[in-house]
């Protein structure tokens, strides 16, 4: 199985990255092939419009496509900023329109139907349910793409309680990776 980790946000080594790495480590432990891509290192532009037709910029999304098209599972990590996923993750999700049947049946056929999904969100608020609506949106998006959501990992209050100090949460992330 090929497990693709995508992490949004501006930090290369933050709480979100750490949790996604742990899920991938669990997947690797049981023999799955894993890759981690950090959106901070990949320039992805917004969709455009030319004469009523959707246009795609020539950018780093092209280097991600082979990983998307061959994945069996996606581990999507997003820090929450201003009550939603960070801007890099949001643009990445919007760019998945490339695989929409509304854009192209040929491109739609490249999407790995039935892939598994794990969502990882991190944020500073101490309420573990304050962003349940964001998780619902992510799960609904995955359902529309024909994916099966396996699990969601929530790390609240990461400013005061960094992920590296939460052994139970790290173990849970690794165990989820093993179950993929």
C-alpha positions in Angstrom: 0.0 0.0 0.0 1.2 3.5 -0.8 0.5 6.1 1.9 0.8 9.8 1.0 1.2 12.3 3.8 0.4 15.9 2.9 1.1 18.6 5.5 -0.1 22.2 5.2 1.0 25.2 7.3 4.1 27.3 7.4 6.3 25.1 9.7 8.5 22.4 8.4 8.8 20.7 11.8 5.7 21.8 13.8 3.0 19.8 15.7 1.1 18.9 12.5 4.2 17.6 10.8 5.1 15.5 13.9 1.7 13.8 14.0 1.6 13.0 10.3 5.1 11.6 10.5 4.0 9.4 13.3 1.0 8.0 11.3 3.4 7.4 8.4 5.9 5.7 10.7 3.2 3.3 11.8 2.3 2.6 8.2 5.9 1.9 7.4 6.3 -0.4 10.4 3.7 -2.8 8.8 5.3 -2.7 5.4 3.5 0.2 3.6 5.4 2.5 1.3 5.2 6.1 2.6 6.0 9.6 1.3 5.7 12.9 3.1 5.1 16.2 1.2 5.2 19.5 3.0 3.1 22.2 1.2 5.5 24.9 2.5 8.1 23.5 0.1 5.8 23.3 -2.9 4.4 26.3 -4.7 0.8 25.7 -5.5 -1.3 28.5 -7.2 -5.0 29.2 -7.3 -7.3 28.0 -10.1 -8.0 30.6 -12.8 -10.6 31.3 -15.4 -10.2 32.1 -19.1 -13.3 32.7 -21.1 -15.4 30.6 -18.7 -13.0 27.7 -18.6 -11.1 26.7 -15.5 -7.4 27.1 -15.9 -4.5 25.6 -13.8 -1.2 27.4 -13.2 2.0 25.6 -14.1 3.3 25.0 -10.6 4.3 22.5 -8.0 0.9 20.7 -8.1 2.2 18.9 -11.2 5.0 17.2 -9.1 2.3 16.0 -6.6 0.0 14.4 -9.2 1.9 11.1 -9.5 1.8 10.6 -5.8 -1.9 11.4 -5.6 -2.7 9.1 -8.6 -0.9 6.1 -7.1 -1.9 6.5 -3.4 -3.9 4.0 -1.5 -4.2 6.2 1.5 -3.9 9.9 2.2 -2.9 11.4 5.6 -3.8 15.1 5.4 -2.4 17.3 8.1 -3.6 20.8 8.6 -3.1 23.4 11.3 -6.2 25.4 12.0 -5.9 29.1 11.5 -8.8 31.5 11.8 -11.4 28.7 12.2 -10.5 26.7 9.1 -7.6 24.8 7.6 -4.5 26.9 6.7 -4.3 28.5 3.3 -1.8 26.0 1.8 -4.1 23.1 2.7 -7.1 24.9 1.4 -5.5 25.7 -2.0 -4.3 22.0 -2.2 -7.9 20.8 -1.6 -9.3 23.2 -4.2 -6.7 22.1 -6.7 -8.1 18.6 -6.5 -10.7 19.9 -8.8 -8.3 18.7 -11.5 -9.7 15.2 -10.7 -13.3 16.2 -10.8 -15.6 14.8 -13.4 -16.9 18.3 -13.9 -13.5 19.3 -15.2 -12.5 16.1 -17.1 -13.7 12.5 -17.1 -10.2 11.5 -18.1 -8.7 13.2 -15.1 -11.4 11.7 -12.9 -10.4 8.2 -14.0 -6.9 9.0 -12.6 -8.2 9.5 -9.0 -7.7 6.5 -6.8 -11.3 5.7 -5.9 -11.6 3.9 -2.6 -8.4 5.4 -1.1 -8.4 5.6 2.7 -8.1 8.9 4.5 -6.8 10.1 7.9 -7.2 13.7 8.9 -4.9 15.4 11.4 -5.7 18.9 12.7 -3.8 20.9 15.3 -4.6 24.2 16.9 -4.1 26.4 19.9 -7.6 26.5 21.5 -8.1 24.1 24.4 -11.5 22.9 23.3 -11.1 19.5 21.6 -14.4 19.9 19.7 -14.3 23.5 18.7 -13.4 22.6 15.1 -15.6 19.5 14.6 -17.2 21.4 11.7 -13.8 21.6 10.0 -13.4 17.8 10.4 -17.0 17.3 9.1 -16.1 19.4 6.0 -12.9 17.4 5.4 -14.7 14.1 5.8 -17.5 15.2 3.4 -14.9 16.3 0.9 -13.3 12.9 1.1 -16.6 11.1 0.8 -17.3 13.1 -2.4 -14.0 11.9 -3.7 -14.9 8.3 -3.0 -12.5 8.0 -0.1 -13.1 6.2 3.1 -12.2 8.2 6.2 -10.5 5.9 8.7 -9.8 8.3 11.5 -9.3 11.9 12.6 -6.6 13.0 15.0 -7.2 16.2 16.9 -4.4 18.0 18.8 -5.8 21.0 20.7 -3.9 23.5 22.8 -0.7 22.8 21.0 0.8 26.1 22.2 0.8 25.0 25.8 0.9 21.3 25.2 3.1 20.5 22.2 2.6 17.2 20.4 6.1 15.9 21.3 5.1 16.0 25.0 2.0 13.9 24.4 3.1 10.3 24.3 -0.5 8.9 24.3 -1.4 11.0 21.2 1.8 10.0 19.4 1.1 6.4 20.1 -2.5 6.7 18.8 -1.2 8.3 15.6 1.3 5.5 15.1 -1.4 2.9 15.8 -3.7 4.5 13.2 -0.8 4.2 10.7 -0.5 0.5 11.5 -4.2 0.0 10.8 -4.0 1.4 7.3 
